[in-house]
Amino acid sequence: MEKQSDTLKTLQEDTLYGKEKKNLAYVIGIMNMILHGIEAPNILHVNTLGENIRDIQEKNRYHVILANPPFGGKERPEVQQNFDIVNRRNCLLLYVAFYQESKNIVVSSNCY
């Protein structure tokens, strides 16, 4: 029974992480995880592109990244400072960020 308890604790606390920029999507994501049994979701209310990708350390990388990137938005010029490429399109910048945050470059967009 203890092993099952440890597995549940790992699932609850150390398995699923998320980041969301938009207020409504953030609240819906938290609510969805709670409704599916994750008591304290690890979802941050933050713009992923606002983080400097050069500062990502190995311990902060993920095995799998699932995303539904915005295909048409643009970021503020100050966000551009976090990237080595010159482009303000959200989608391209997110893929660069995913590359930096992934351990194995397994990226899936358009998650349902």
Backbone hydrogen bonds, N-H to C=O, Kabsch-Sander energy under -0.5 kcal/mol:
donor,donor_aa,acceptor,acceptor_aa,energy
5,S,1,M,-1.9
6,D,2,E,-2.4
7,T,3,K,-2.3
8,L,4,Q,-2.3
9,K,5,S,-2.2
10,T,6,D,-2.4
11,L,7,T,-2.5
12,Q,8,L,-2.7
13,E,9,K,-2.4
14,D,10,T,-2.4
15,T,11,L,-0.5
16,L,11,L,-0.5
18,G,42,N,-2.5
20,E,44,L,-2.3
26,Y,22,K,-2.0
27,V,23,N,-2.2
28,I,24,L,-2.6
29,G,25,A,-2.4
30,I,26,Y,-2.3
31,M,27,V,-2.6
32,N,28,I,-2.8
33,M,29,G,-2.1
34,I,30,I,-2.2
35,L,31,M,-2.6
36,H,32,N,-1.2
37,G,34,I,-1.8
38,I,33,M,-2.8
39,E,37,G,-0.9
42,N,16,L,-0.6
43,I,41,P,-1.1
44,L,18,G,-2.8
44,L,42,N,-0.5
46,V,20,E,-0.8
46,V,44,L,-1.3
48,T,46,V,-0.8
50,G,47,N,-1.9
51,E,48,T,-1.4
53,I,51,E,-0.7
53,I,82,N,-1.0
55,D,52,N,-1.7
56,I,53,I,-1.0
60,N,57,Q,-1.7
61,R,58,E,-1.7
62,Y,101,E,-3.2
65,I,106,V,-1.9
67,A,108,S,-2.6
72,G,70,P,-0.9
75,E,88,R,-2.4
79,V,76,R,-1.3
80,Q,76,R,-0.9
80,Q,77,P,-0.6
81,Q,77,P,-0.5
81,Q,78,E,-0.7
82,N,79,V,-2.1
83,F,80,Q,-1.9
87,N,85,I,-0.9
90,N,73,G,-2.1
93,L,89,R,-2.1
94,L,90,N,-2.8
95,Y,91,C,-2.0
96,V,92,L,-1.9
97,A,93,L,-2.4
98,F,94,L,-3.0
99,Y,95,Y,-2.2
100,Q,96,V,-1.8
101,E,97,A,-2.1
102,S,98,F,-1.3
103,K,62,Y,-3.1
104,N,62,Y,-0.5
107,V,105,I,-0.8
108,S,65,I,-2.3
110,N,67,A,-1.1
111,C,67,A,-0.7
